[in-house]
Amino acid sequence: MAAPYQPERDVEQKIAMTHSQVLSSNIASLRAHIAQCAADARRNPAEITLLAVSKTRNTDEVADAVANGLTNIGENYLQEAREKQQALSHLNICWHFIGPIQSNKTREIAEHFSWVHSVDRLKIARRLSDQRPTSLPPLNICLQVNISEEATKSGVLPSNALDLARGVAALPGLTLRGLMAIPAASTDLAEQRQAFAQLRQLRDQIASALPELTLDTLSMGMSGDIDAAILEGSTLLRVGTAIFGPRTSATKN
Ligand SMILES: *Cc1c(COP(=O)(O)O)cnc(C)c1O
């Protein structure tokens, strides 16, 4: 016979969980959820990478994520990222830059990251290519697309994406891998799916116009729209809140 349910003891156990235990439990739930969504979409979950977005999180939290097998880490702000990279240099981490890029930051980004998801103009791409150390493999690039065409959002407009892709593909220090987007916020699954479907179709158009490229990456889906992103073909989910919990420090994103 099952033991009687003891709500008070359960609450005490929850409170007694350490921050690391909460993180492990969040990651396990998230992985199960991703596997379920992939099954619903008839997709192989192995083709979906989970990128842990660690802006505002401290180095212990990032180390915990890595200990749980999340070795792809995404950061938005260079200074904050460099501090964590230095503190965690003993760990095997693949670092992704996902924030807005100022020209005067490109050298450090080119030197210290494996991926950049937020390239939206050729000038920045040229600098990243020129400044990528030749001792390192080319920098993996996703073009950030302003898929919902919002006036205030960064990202190349869909109508300009093919031209930018052509320019980026020609740069020796970079490997163009695909597209990234942050669609207009919506809690409606159909609306979320429509934006992600547009990004996938744009990727397919660019791939057929530039068949020499391997555009294997759709960087789409965050904590609030994981299901829609997987249904529409995401290969890389950028997830913060569902892993680490709500962000408490003041931040724009
Ligand atoms: C913060 C951020 C995320 C993660 O957002 P959550 O809602 O916390 O999962 C993903 N992508 C980008 C570009 C971000 O800035």
The ligand as an SDF file (V2000), in Angstrom:
LIG
                    3D

 15 15  0  0  0  0  0  0  0  0999 V2000
   17.2540   36.1060  -21.9070 C   0  0  0  0  0  0  0  0  0  0  0  0
   17.2650   35.4940  -23.2400 C   0  0  0  0  0  0  0  0  0  0  0  0
   16.8110   34.1730  -23.4390 C   0  0  0  0  0  0  0  0  0  0  0  0
   16.2290   33.3100  -22.3420 C   0  0  0  0  0  0  0  0  0  0  0  0
   14.9750   33.7930  -21.9200 O   0  0  0  0  0  0  0  0  0  0  0  0
   14.0630   32.9980  -20.8600 P   0  0  0  0  0  0  0  0  0  0  0  0
   12.7130   33.5380  -21.1160 O   0  0  0  0  0  0  0  0  0  0  0  0
   14.5870   33.3290  -19.5120 O   0  0  0  0  0  0  0  0  0  0  0  0
   14.1680   31.5490  -21.1590 O   0  0  0  0  0  0  0  0  0  0  0  0
   16.9120   33.6460  -24.7110 C   0  0  0  0  0  0  0  0  0  0  0  0
   17.4160   34.3610  -25.7460 N   0  0  0  0  0  0  0  0  0  0  0  0
   17.8530   35.6150  -25.5980 C   0  0  0  0  0  0  0  0  0  0  0  0
   18.4040   36.3520  -26.7710 C   0  0  0  0  0  0  0  0  0  0  0  0
   17.7880   36.2210  -24.3530 C   0  0  0  0  0  0  0  0  0  0  0  0
   18.2140   37.4950  -24.2130 O   0  0  0  0  0  0  0  0  0  0  0  0
  1  2  1  0
  2  3  1  0
  2 14  2  0
  3  4  1  0
  3 10  2  0
  4  5  1  0
  5  6  1  0
  6  7  2  0
  6  8  1  0
  6  9  1  0
 10 11  1  0
 11 12  2  0
 12 13  1  0
 12 14  1  0
 14 15  1  0
M  END
$$$$
